[in-house]
Amino acid sequence: MTVRRTPKRLGLNRVDRIPNLAAMPTLCIRYKINPNQLSDFEEYARNWPKPIERCGGKLIGYFLPTKLAGQTDSALALIDFPSLSAYEEYRRRLMEDPEVRQNVAHAERSGCILVEDRSFLQWVGPHGAS
């Protein structure tokens, strides 16, 4: 008998990790980036995990474009929050964090981010879940 397991993206099994995941908002940040400054954006993305966790978010990940398919000027970040009020507290704490200010200033100087668009997503759940 073969047992199929759902692949774990980034090593996280979201269903096991959080029982009421459907109620948890996920911040989706869509970036239009300068493809000639990809290394600067990658450095910017690599500098975010610790401040995000320290300020109250749960980073799912940053995703960079590839040359295999699709746009080469789009990147994505996904961050979970237990509630919208937790997100508001996160934003307040981010503004006070010196490491965050330094990272944002680096991105602004390099010109790697052209447009940043934020929205919230809600997880639907695995196919066939009741």
URSULFEN-V73804 format. One record per residue. N is the residue number from 0. PHI is phi in radians with two decimals (* if undefined). Layout:
((N | PHI) (N | PHI))
//
This chain:
((0 | *) (1 | -1.77) (2 | -1.86) (3 | -1.63) (4 | -2.03) (5 | -1.24) (6 | -1.08) (7 | -1.70) (8 | -1.35) (9 | 1.02) (10 | 1.31) (11 | -1.92) (12 | -1.81) (13 | -1.09) (14 | -1.17) (15 | -1.26) (16 | -1.29) (17 | -2.38) (18 | -1.10) (19 | -1.89) (20 | -1.10) (21 | -1.05) (22 | -1.48) (23 | -1.50) (24 | -1.32) (25 | -2.00) (26 | -1.38) (27 | -1.97) (28 | -1.89) (29 | -1.76) (30 | -1.98) (31 | -1.78) (32 | -2.00) (33 | -1.44) (34 | -1.06) (35 | -1.38) (36 | -2.06) (37 | -1.02) (38 | -1.15) (39 | -1.18) (40 | -1.16) (41 | -1.08) (42 | -1.09) (43 | -0.97) (44 | -1.12) (45 | -1.18) (46 | -1.49) (47 | -1.54) (48 | -0.91) (49 | -1.13) (50 | -1.08) (51 | -1.07) (52 | -1.12) (53 | -1.09) (54 | -1.59) (55 | 2.00) (56 | -1.66) (57 | -2.09) (58 | -1.22) (59 | -1.43) (60 | 2.81) (61 | -1.82) (62 | -2.22) (63 | -1.74) (64 | -1.26) (65 | -2.12) (66 | -1.60) (67 | -1.26) (68 | -2.86) (69 | 1.44) (70 | -1.25) (71 | -1.76) (72 | -2.07) (73 | -2.13) (74 | -2.38) (75 | -2.53) (76 | -2.29) (77 | -2.20) (78 | -2.37) (79 | -1.57) (80 | -2.41) (81 | -1.22) (82 | -2.86) (83 | -1.18) (84 | -1.15) (85 | -1.12) (86 | -1.12) (87 | -1.07) (88 | -1.16) (89 | -1.01) (90 | -1.07) (91 | -1.07) (92 | -1.19) (93 | -1.03) (94 | -1.10) (95 | -1.67) (96 | -1.53) (97 | -1.10) (98 | -1.14) (99 | -1.14) (100 | -1.04) (101 | -1.15) (102 | -1.15) (103 | -1.12) (104 | -1.08) (105 | -1.07) (106 | -1.10) (107 | -1.13) (108 | -1.11) (109 | -1.34) (110 | 1.30) (111 | -1.30) (112 | -1.85) (113 | -1.65) (114 | -2.51) (115 | -2.23) (116 | -2.24) (117 | -1.91) (118 | -2.65) (119 | -1.87) (120 | -2.09) (121 | -2.14) (122 | -1.22) (123 | -1.47) (124 | 1.96) (125 | -1.19) (126 | -0.99) (127 | 1.47) (128 | -1.34) (129 | -1.91))
//
